[in-house]
Amino acid sequence: MEIKNENKFKGLFKKFGALSLACVFALAIALTIAFSIKNQPVSGNAISFSSPMNNAVVVKDYSEDKLQHNESMKFYAIHLAVDLVGEDDKVFAVSDGIVKEIDKDNDLEGTKMIIEHADGFVSVYCSLDNNLLVSEGEQVKKGQEIGKASDSSIMEKHSGGHLHLELFKDGIEVDPNLYFDFQNK
């Protein structure tokens, strides 16, 4: 009885042994590569953010799961941005980047600017004044003035002059509060 089982094992090994060894070898190589990449030192050039306004205060906070009343549109909705006012109406680039898009004909969101940053971050500035200080394709520096906050957004007209700031990481909208320390937080 034992001899039969041993012969079956030898037969399976002869049939699939080389394939099994190749799979084990490939798995060992893949794990070695994965662990060596994971343990690479992180670059000291990680992105950092500065405030988009002088002494920015949140007037309407980010909310992905709690409905907030939109006074201008007269309905409740989530708010995937932070609305800010500052000691003046100046708006600044939150980090180094390239102005990817400017839309001055966006009645709902007002004048809108999109800036692409390092590490997969994108900042979106809405409710800006039409007199912007930068152009599409222009490279901007962290803290550089890019425009002024206004009440150009029809969706938030009742909020008065403010900046509506959205932040994306790798194409996914994220809570700006995770990256900024606003005055009333």
Beta strands, then each sheet from edge to edge (+ up, - down):
strand 1: 57-60
strand 2: 63-70
strand 3: 75-79
strand 4: 82-85
strand 5: 90-92
strand 6: 97-103
strand 7: 111-116
strand 8: 121-128
strand 9: 139-140
strand 10: 145-148
strand 11: 163-169
strand 12: 172-174
sheet 1: 1+ 4- 11+ 8- 7+ 6- 9+
sheet 2: 1+ 4- 11+ 12-
sheet 3: 2+ 3-
sheet 4: 5+ 10-
end
